[in-house]
């Protein structure tokens, strides 16, 4: 479904999931959403977003 190598910022991820940016940071810190840190910024692979969505579906 997603191009697994595409990286999104926290803001872009928040828009995609319709969450606030602070919620995305909470998900990253809790380990529920995998992200990589480059400098002071986090980047989330689209495949990680799909993995997170899959955990929400029963």
NUDRENGU-261137 format. One record per residue (C-alpha): residue in three letters; x, y, z. Coordinates in nm, 3 decimals. Last residue first. Layout:
{ALA,{X,Y,Z}};
...
***
This chain:
{UNK,{-0.872,-0.626,1.544}};
{UNK,{-0.739,-0.315,1.368}};
{UNK,{-0.530,-0.080,1.579}};
{UNK,{-0.213,-0.286,1.539}};
{UNK,{-0.249,-0.264,1.158}};
{UNK,{-0.253,0.115,1.179}};
{UNK,{0.083,0.108,1.358}};
{UNK,{0.232,-0.122,1.092}};
{UNK,{0.096,0.109,0.819}};
{UNK,{0.260,0.407,0.988}};
{UNK,{0.586,0.213,1.012}};
{UNK,{0.563,0.135,0.639}};
{UNK,{0.527,0.507,0.572}};
{UNK,{0.862,0.555,0.738}};
{UNK,{0.865,0.809,1.022}};
{UNK,{1.120,1.086,1.058}};
{UNK,{1.207,1.257,1.385}};
{UNK,{1.393,1.587,1.401}};
{UNK,{1.662,1.721,1.636}};
{UNK,{1.953,1.574,1.441}};
{UNK,{1.811,1.278,1.253}};
{UNK,{1.590,1.065,1.472}};
{UNK,{1.432,0.754,1.331}};
{UNK,{1.075,0.649,1.394}};
{UNK,{0.876,0.343,1.494}};
{UNK,{0.527,0.410,1.627}};
{UNK,{0.414,0.217,1.934}};
{UNK,{0.755,0.259,2.098}};
{UNK,{0.621,0.473,2.383}};
{UNK,{0.842,0.765,2.280}};
{UNK,{0.720,0.747,1.919}};
{UNK,{0.354,0.723,2.019}};
{UNK,{0.395,1.019,2.257}};
{UNK,{0.565,1.221,1.980}};
{UNK,{0.274,1.141,1.746}};
{UNK,{0.028,1.256,2.014}};
{UNK,{0.218,1.586,2.041}};
{UNK,{0.188,1.634,1.666}};
{UNK,{-0.190,1.609,1.696}};
{UNK,{-0.366,1.316,1.534}};
{UNK,{-0.550,1.300,1.202}};
{UNK,{-0.341,0.999,1.098}};
{UNK,{-0.214,1.161,0.777}};
{UNK,{-0.201,1.510,0.929}};
{UNK,{-0.004,1.383,1.228}};
{UNK,{0.234,1.194,1.001}};
{UNK,{0.302,1.509,0.800}};
{UNK,{0.373,1.703,1.120}};
{UNK,{0.602,1.432,1.259}};
{UNK,{0.796,1.431,0.934}};
{UNK,{0.746,1.165,0.670}};
{UNK,{0.987,0.920,0.513}};
{UNK,{0.922,0.725,0.194}};
{UNK,{1.114,0.398,0.184}};
{UNK,{0.812,0.173,0.247}};
{UNK,{0.616,0.303,-0.051}};
{UNK,{0.273,0.246,0.094}};
{UNK,{0.000,0.000,0.000}};
***
